[in-house]
């Protein structure tokens, strides 16, 4: 994509002024790092870091038919959400059971919901949701993309405490939030205890006009700005999938280790993709993998197992563990602990399959 076609978040000029290295990410000009990606990674694992995630889109879903609508378009069942503010992770599937996107859905009232979707899929998601909503009737379901909002993720063991230092008034309203819960402080100011790093923290949604001041106040408190590079190593250590690498519209949830996000409990619920993944399931194993020699695994590298070949979907060098880790799509029947081989530059190097995640709340689970 040419630079003139790139989109910018409200914090773009702030990133440039901080000396960030900018890259094209899903059509957005985003910071990959502000200097040392490793330092940014460790800041989140050990203290606190912040990410501009304003490229992700908040979508409001409202109207009398929105509950039934979301039960139809999402593979996970929003009927599980009964407490206002509670959130759920789900895939949104096409009729073949392929993943259109993975997202978070927040419940506030039976006629008031919010989805947070991936930046690179936002246009596809909105068009899909609007097309499905038209079938329900425009008076029943209203899809409202919130391009007027921005979002900052503050992550790490000191994240919540630091946010309260910056905005003391938030403490009383957010101290009781449990993980995967959100609250509206003002009509367009939402704080959610969610994230993509494997650490505690907040994702804070606010009017785009307020985000630069909030970012600068966090910066003044010593919060380390972090880019997409650290976000990727953190999410991989935490066993969290990335759309476009670990799954896409040709991949069913179970093929990406996401069978747990699909709810079949209500036999009468006819969600899009249910028939395909019930009657024509695509099968494979999806596991963690660690490299036992020097080198760095990357997407699409071949993996050799005793049961056949597979491939790496995501791979990186783990700053927390000190060796290369990844996710792999493999033949059914392989198990954690199995010795395998990965092809790096024409050589087959020894590796071991692992259960996910690799790191939880800063503590290594794999050695």
C-alpha positions as CSV (number, residue, x, y, z in Angstrom):
1,X,0.0,0.0,0.0
2,X,1.4,3.4,-0.9
3,X,2.1,5.9,1.9
4,X,-0.6,8.3,0.7
5,X,-3.3,5.5,1.2
6,X,-2.2,4.7,4.8
7,X,-4.6,5.6,7.7
8,X,-3.4,7.3,10.8
9,X,-4.5,7.1,14.4
10,X,-5.0,10.3,16.4
11,X,-1.7,9.5,18.1
12,X,0.3,9.3,14.9
13,X,2.1,12.6,15.3
14,X,2.9,11.7,18.9
15,X,4.5,8.5,17.8
16,X,6.6,10.3,15.2
17,X,7.7,12.9,17.7
18,X,8.9,10.1,20.0
19,X,11.1,8.7,17.3
20,X,9.0,5.6,16.6
21,X,9.9,3.4,13.7
22,X,6.7,3.4,11.7
23,X,5.4,0.5,9.5
24,X,2.3,-0.4,7.4
25,X,0.1,-2.6,9.5
26,X,-3.1,-3.6,7.8
27,X,-3.2,-0.2,6.0
28,X,-2.4,1.8,9.1
29,X,0.9,3.7,9.7
30,X,1.8,2.2,13.1
31,X,4.8,2.2,15.5
32,X,6.7,-1.1,15.4
33,X,9.1,0.1,18.2
34,X,10.4,3.3,19.8
35,X,13.9,2.1,20.2
36,X,14.5,-1.3,21.8
37,X,11.7,-3.8,21.2
38,X,13.2,-6.0,23.9
39,X,13.0,-3.3,26.5
40,X,9.4,-2.6,25.6
41,X,8.6,-6.3,26.0
42,X,10.2,-6.5,29.4
43,X,8.6,-3.3,30.5
44,X,5.1,-4.9,30.0
45,X,6.2,-8.2,31.6
46,X,7.8,-6.6,34.7
47,X,6.2,-3.1,35.1
48,X,3.9,-1.2,32.7
49,X,3.8,-0.3,29.0
50,X,1.2,1.2,26.7
51,X,0.1,0.6,23.2
52,X,-1.8,2.7,20.7
53,X,-4.6,0.4,19.6
54,X,-6.8,3.0,18.1
55,X,-6.5,1.2,14.7
56,X,-8.8,-1.4,16.1
57,X,-12.5,-0.6,15.6
58,X,-15.2,-0.3,18.2
59,X,-18.6,-1.2,16.7
60,X,-21.8,-0.6,18.6
61,X,-24.6,-3.0,18.0
62,X,-28.0,-1.8,19.3
63,X,-31.7,-2.3,18.7
64,X,-34.4,-4.7,20.0
65,X,-33.1,-7.6,17.8
66,X,-29.4,-7.3,18.7
67,X,-29.3,-10.2,21.2
68,X,-30.7,-12.7,18.7
69,X,-28.6,-11.2,16.0
70,X,-25.3,-11.7,17.9
71,X,-26.3,-15.2,18.8
72,X,-26.6,-15.8,15.0
73,X,-23.5,-14.1,13.7
74,X,-21.0,-15.1,16.5
75,X,-19.8,-18.7,17.1
76,X,-19.6,-18.2,20.9
77,X,-22.9,-17.6,22.6
78,X,-23.6,-14.1,24.0
79,X,-26.4,-15.7,26.1
80,X,-23.6,-16.5,28.5
81,X,-23.3,-12.7,29.2
82,X,-25.8,-11.7,31.8
83,X,-23.9,-9.2,33.9
84,X,-23.7,-5.7,32.3
85,X,-20.1,-5.0,31.3
86,X,-19.1,-8.6,30.9
87,X,-17.1,-9.6,27.8
88,X,-16.7,-12.7,25.7
89,X,-14.0,-13.7,23.1
90,X,-15.5,-15.1,19.9
91,X,-14.9,-15.9,16.3
92,X,-17.2,-14.6,13.6
93,X,-17.6,-17.3,10.9
94,X,-18.6,-17.5,7.3
95,X,-21.0,-20.3,6.1
96,X,-18.0,-22.6,5.5
97,X,-17.0,-22.2,9.1
98,X,-13.9,-20.1,8.2
99,X,-12.9,-17.3,10.5
100,X,-14.0,-13.8,9.2
101,X,-12.5,-12.3,12.4
102,X,-11.8,-12.9,16.0
103,X,-13.2,-10.2,18.3
104,X,-14.4,-9.3,21.8
105,X,-18.1,-8.6,22.4
106,X,-19.2,-6.6,25.5
107,X,-22.7,-6.8,26.9
108,X,-24.3,-3.7,28.5
109,X,-28.0,-4.3,27.9
110,X,-30.1,-6.7,25.7
111,X,-30.3,-3.9,23.2
112,X,-26.8,-2.4,23.7
113,X,-23.5,-4.2,22.8
114,X,-20.1,-3.4,21.7
115,X,-17.7,-5.3,19.5
116,X,-13.9,-4.6,19.2
117,X,-12.5,-6.0,16.0
118,X,-9.1,-6.2,14.2
119,X,-7.9,-3.2,12.3
120,X,-7.2,-5.1,9.1
121,X,-10.6,-6.7,9.1
122,X,-12.7,-3.7,10.2
123,X,-14.1,-2.9,6.7
124,X,-14.9,-6.5,6.0
125,X,-16.5,-6.9,9.4
126,X,-18.7,-3.9,9.2
127,X,-19.9,-4.8,5.7
128,X,-20.7,-8.4,6.8
129,X,-22.5,-7.3,10.0
130,X,-24.5,-4.7,8.1
131,X,-25.5,-7.3,5.4
132,X,-26.6,-9.7,8.1
133,X,-28.5,-6.9,10.0
134,X,-30.4,-6.0,6.9
135,X,-31.9,-9.5,6.9
136,X,-33.1,-8.9,10.4
137,X,-34.6,-5.6,9.5
138,X,-33.0,-2.1,9.9
139,X,-35.4,-1.3,12.7
140,X,-34.3,-4.3,14.7
141,X,-30.5,-4.1,14.6
142,X,-28.3,-1.0,14.1
143,X,-24.6,-1.3,13.4
144,X,-22.6,1.8,14.3
145,X,-18.8,1.9,13.6
146,X,-17.2,4.3,16.1
147,X,-14.5,5.9,14.0
148,X,-14.7,8.9,16.5
149,X,-13.1,6.8,19.3
150,X,-9.5,6.0,20.1
151,X,-8.0,3.3,22.4
152,X,-4.9,2.8,24.5
153,X,-3.9,-0.5,26.1
154,X,-2.0,-0.1,29.4
155,X,-0.5,-3.5,30.2
156,X,1.7,-5.0,32.9
157,X,1.7,-5.8,36.7
158,X,1.7,-2.1,37.5
159,X,-0.8,-1.0,34.8
160,X,-4.0,-0.4,36.8
161,X,-2.2,1.3,39.7
162,X,-0.4,3.6,37.1
163,X,-3.7,4.5,35.4
164,X,-5.2,5.4,38.8
165,X,-2.2,7.7,39.4
166,X,-2.9,9.5,36.1
167,X,-6.7,9.7,36.6
168,X,-7.4,9.3,40.3
169,X,-11.1,9.5,39.7
170,X,-11.0,6.3,37.7
171,X,-10.0,4.2,40.7
172,X,-13.4,4.0,42.5
173,X,-15.1,3.1,39.2
174,X,-12.7,0.5,37.9
175,X,-11.1,-1.0,41.1
176,X,-13.8,-3.7,41.3
177,X,-13.5,-4.7,37.6
178,X,-12.8,-8.4,37.1
179,X,-10.9,-9.7,34.1
180,X,-12.9,-9.5,30.9
181,X,-15.3,-6.8,32.3
182,X,-15.8,-3.2,31.2
183,X,-17.5,-0.1,32.5
184,X,-18.6,3.2,31.0
185,X,-17.2,6.1,32.9
186,X,-18.9,8.6,30.6
187,X,-21.0,7.9,27.5
188,X,-17.9,7.6,25.2
189,X,-15.3,6.7,27.8
190,X,-15.0,2.9,28.5
191,X,-12.4,1.1,30.6
192,X,-12.1,-2.7,30.0
193,X,-9.9,-5.1,32.0
194,X,-8.7,-6.9,28.8
195,X,-5.6,-7.0,26.7
196,X,-3.4,-9.0,24.3
197,X,-0.2,-9.5,26.3
198,X,-0.9,-12.1,29.0
199,X,-0.5,-9.4,31.6
200,X,-3.1,-7.5,33.7
201,X,-4.2,-4.1,32.6
202,X,-6.8,-1.9,31.0
203,X,-7.9,-1.1,27.5
204,X,-9.3,2.4,27.6
205,X,-11.6,3.7,24.9
206,X,-12.2,7.5,24.7
207,X,-13.1,10.2,22.3
208,X,-10.3,10.7,19.8
209,X,-10.0,14.3,20.9
210,X,-8.9,13.2,24.4
211,X,-6.4,10.5,23.6
212,X,-3.2,12.7,23.1
213,X,-3.5,14.3,26.5
214,X,-4.2,10.9,28.2
215,X,-1.1,9.3,26.4
216,X,1.1,12.2,27.4
217,X,-0.1,12.0,31.1
218,X,0.8,8.3,31.1
219,X,4.2,9.1,29.5
220,X,4.8,11.6,32.3
221,X,4.2,8.8,34.8
222,X,7.0,6.8,33.3
223,X,4.8,4.4,31.2
224,X,6.9,3.0,28.4
225,X,5.4,3.4,24.9
226,X,5.4,0.0,23.1
227,X,5.0,-0.8,19.5
228,X,3.7,-3.7,17.4
229,X,7.0,-5.6,17.7
230,X,6.7,-6.1,21.5
231,X,2.9,-6.6,21.1
232,X,3.7,-9.6,18.9
233,X,6.3,-11.2,21.1
234,X,4.0,-10.7,24.2
235,X,0.9,-12.2,22.6
236,X,2.9,-15.2,21.2
237,X,4.3,-16.0,24.7
238,X,0.8,-15.7,26.0
239,X,-0.6,-18.2,23.4
240,X,-2.8,-15.6,21.7
241,X,-3.6,-16.0,18.0
242,X,-3.1,-13.3,15.4
243,X,-5.6,-13.0,12.6
244,X,-4.1,-13.5,9.1
245,X,-1.3,-15.6,10.5
246,X,-2.9,-18.2,12.7
247,X,-6.3,-18.2,11.1
248,X,-8.2,-16.6,8.2
249,X,-11.4,-17.2,6.2
250,X,-10.2,-20.7,5.1
251,X,-9.4,-21.9,8.6
252,X,-12.1,-23.2,11.0
253,X,-11.7,-22.3,14.7
254,X,-10.6,-25.8,15.8
255,X,-7.7,-25.7,13.3
256,X,-6.3,-22.7,15.2
257,X,-6.8,-24.1,18.7
258,X,-10.0,-22.1,19.1
259,X,-12.6,-24.8,19.4
260,X,-13.2,-23.5,23.0
261,X,-14.6,-20.3,21.5
262,X,-17.4,-22.1,19.7
263,X,-20.6,-22.9,21.7
264,X,-22.8,-25.9,20.7
265,X,-24.6,-26.0,24.1
266,X,-27.9,-24.6,22.7
267,X,-28.8,-27.1,20.0
268,X,-31.5,-24.8,18.7
269,X,-29.0,-21.9,18.1
270,X,-28.3,-21.7,14.4
271,X,-25.2,-19.6,14.2
272,X,-23.5,-18.9,10.9
273,X,-20.9,-21.7,10.2
274,X,-22.4,-24.2,12.6
275,X,-23.6,-26.6,9.9
276,X,-20.2,-26.6,8.2
277,X,-18.1,-27.2,11.3
278,X,-20.5,-29.8,12.6
279,X,-21.0,-31.8,9.3
280,X,-17.7,-31.1,7.5
281,X,-15.1,-30.3,10.2
282,X,-11.5,-29.7,9.1
283,X,-9.1,-31.3,11.5
284,X,-5.5,-30.7,12.6
285,X,-3.5,-30.2,15.8
286,X,-2.5,-26.7,16.8
287,X,0.3,-26.5,19.3
288,X,3.1,-24.5,20.7
289,X,6.6,-25.3,19.5
290,X,10.1,-24.4,20.9
291,X,13.3,-24.5,18.9
292,X,16.1,-26.5,20.6
293,X,19.0,-24.8,18.7
294,X,19.9,-21.3,17.8
295,X,17.7,-19.6,15.2
296,X,14.3,-18.0,14.9
297,X,11.2,-19.7,13.6
298,X,8.9,-17.7,11.3
299,X,5.5,-18.2,9.6
300,X,5.3,-20.9,6.9
301,X,8.4,-22.8,7.9
302,X,7.9,-26.6,7.5
303,X,7.7,-28.8,10.6
304,X,8.4,-32.6,10.3
305,X,6.7,-34.9,12.8
306,X,6.4,-38.7,13.0
307,X,2.8,-38.4,11.8
308,X,3.6,-36.1,8.8
309,X,4.4,-32.5,7.9
310,X,2.9,-29.3,9.3
311,X,4.0,-25.7,9.3
312,X,4.7,-22.8,11.6
313,X,1.9,-20.2,11.7
314,X,3.6,-17.7,14.0
315,X,7.2,-17.6,15.2
316,X,9.5,-15.3,17.1
317,X,12.4,-15.1,19.5
318,X,11.0,-15.0,23.1
319,X,12.5,-12.3,25.1
320,X,11.2,-13.8,28.4
321,X,12.5,-17.4,27.6
322,X,15.6,-16.7,25.6
323,X,14.8,-19.1,22.7
324,X,12.6,-19.2,19.7
325,X,8.9,-20.2,20.1
326,X,5.9,-20.4,17.8
327,X,2.6,-21.9,16.9
328,X,2.3,-24.8,14.5
329,X,-0.5,-26.4,12.5
330,X,0.2,-30.1,12.5
331,X,-1.2,-33.6,11.8
332,X,-3.7,-34.9,14.3
333,X,-2.3,-37.1,17.0
334,X,0.8,-35.2,17.9
335,X,1.3,-34.3,21.6
336,X,3.1,-31.9,23.8
337,X,6.6,-33.2,24.4
338,X,6.9,-34.8,21.0
339,X,10.3,-34.2,19.3
340,X,10.0,-32.6,15.9
341,X,12.1,-30.8,13.3
342,X,11.8,-27.4,11.8
343,X,13.3,-26.4,8.4
344,X,15.4,-23.2,8.8
345,X,17.4,-22.1,5.7
346,X,17.5,-25.6,4.3
347,X,18.5,-27.3,7.5
348,X,16.3,-29.4,9.8
349,X,16.7,-28.3,13.4
350,X,15.4,-30.1,16.5
351,X,12.3,-28.7,18.3
352,X,9.8,-29.8,20.8
353,X,6.0,-29.4,20.9
354,X,4.5,-27.6,23.9
355,X,1.2,-26.9,25.4
356,X,0.1,-23.2,25.3
357,X,0.7,-20.7,26.7
358,X,4.5,-20.4,27.1
359,X,4.3,-17.6,29.7
360,X,1.5,-16.7,32.1
361,X,1.6,-13.4,34.2
362,X,5.3,-13.1,33.7
363,X,6.1,-16.7,34.7
364,X,7.7,-19.1,32.2
365,X,5.7,-22.3,31.8
366,X,8.2,-23.8,29.3
367,X,11.9,-24.3,29.8
